């Protein structure tokens, strides 16, 4: 049975993964309070998303969240994006859910179905994990059952593109070479790398937007977010941010922003222990351990075209490496980077990155 999610069954939608992943040591739950607030706004206030739930004898069997937005790769303004897809290992259940999703998206004017992906937040839990199930996911990356690729492929979904996540060892011999490139590049091209300034955050957010807008091209999956969207993301994530991991490359003479790099501490380490709840136990875990996080995910890296291939990204990774040493981080991953984005993949590989995970985006004409 397919149900449209309403205020009465929203909790069933939110709680379903806890039962599905029961006993899986790598599963990290969403923070339930934050997720419920987000879904309430998307579904019942903005009303630009629709959520569906498959049930059997009042028990959830599968779920999906849907919206329609622009898709640059499929060259359409009417792409039906799906996300928060979860399903038991049953092709019939999956087919029933995705049939209902396709029908809903057609009614919303969509020509394609593509996912998993958040159009309003391009770096959050992008893609279905297809390779790299041997370790827990890092902050705001996807984790799912290994059979999801089989379910989606059996339904007729095709690969659109893969997004890659790299493990980086900044203590290897490559780091010494990166240091030399950093020093040479900064002198030759007359720039510096600053950390974000909380006292001038409006200026820095505007500079982030400028760099992303200029650097975004057809390879980048989505258009650069607006200044308002970036402001919203910063406000939502501020408690998770560390200024030492948010970097802006600037021209020494003009202060013009030329490149950005942003990394997040791996709060998934805490979320797993908090069971997705900010109750007294969860708050205790958060306060006690928030300065003991050992993982870090570099999730945004952009350089304006004129300064690409100059070593500027290496300079920002070099600055990040210094911060990592200062904060005792032992695990760094970068991504997710689209597989056809050769410059970004090349830079991460050049600083010692090796492939850790592969996430797949699927599509189907509907």
C-alpha positions, 0 to 999 in steps of 0.5 A: 500500500502506498501512502502520501506522507502527512502530519499523521504518518510523518514519524513513520517516514522518519523512523523507518531506517532505524528498523531497516538498519538495526544491527548495522554498525556503519549506519548513522541515523539522521538527527530526528529533530532536525529532519522532522523540522526540515520535512515539515517545512518542505512538505507542509509549508513550502509544499514543493516536495512530496513524500511517499511511504510503502506500508504492509500491515501498517509497517513501513516497507519503503520510503521516498522524497520527491521534488521537481527542479532543473537538471543541467546534465539532462538539460531539463527544467522539469526533472523529478529528483528523488531522495531519502530512498529506503527499501526492504530487499524486495523488487515488488515493493520497490517497483510499487513505490517507484511506480507511484513516485513516477506517477506523482512526478509526472503530475508535477510536470517532470520528464525524468526521475533522477537521484538520489540527490538534494537539489537545494543542498548539492553536497548533502548525502548525494548518490547511492553508495555502490562501492565502499561499505567497509567503513562508516560514512563521513558527515552528510554522505550517503550510506545504504544497503548494498542491494539498492543498486540491484533494486534500482537497476532491476526497475530500469534505472540507468547510471547517470554519473558517479561521484567519488570520495577520496581518502587522503593521507596528508602525512605521506611523502606527497605532502612534502611536494605539496608544500613546495608547490604551495610556496611557489604558487603563492609567490608567483600568483600573489595570493594568500589563503585565509580562514573564514572571519566570523566577524565579517561572515556576510562578506565571506558568504558573498565571496563564497558565492562569487567564487562558486558562481564564476567557477561553476561549469557544465561539469558541476552538477548543479548551479551555484547556490544563491547568497540566501541559500548559503546564508541558510546553510551557514545558519543551519550548520554553524554549530558544526563548523570550525573556521580553521577548515573554511578557507578563502584564497585571496589576491594579496593586492585587491583582497578579491576572492579566488578560491574556496575550500570547506571541510566539516568535522565528522559529526557522524561520529557523534550522531551514531552515539547520539542515536539521532536524538538530542535528548539528555543522553544525546546532549551529553555525548555531543558536549563531551565529545565534540572536540574529540572528533577524529574525522574530517570531510573536505566537501567544497573546493572551487577555484575561479577559471583564471587560477585553475591549474596554478597550484591554488587548490594545493595551497588550500589543502596545505593550509587544511593540512596544518589545521588538521595537525593542530586539531588532531584529526586522523581521518580525512576524506574529500568529495563527493566529486563527479567522476568527469570533473578531471581537474578536481579529481586530479588535485585530490589525487595529487595530494595523496588521495585514493578512492574510498567510496563511489556513489551513483546517481541514477535516472529514468525517463518517465 
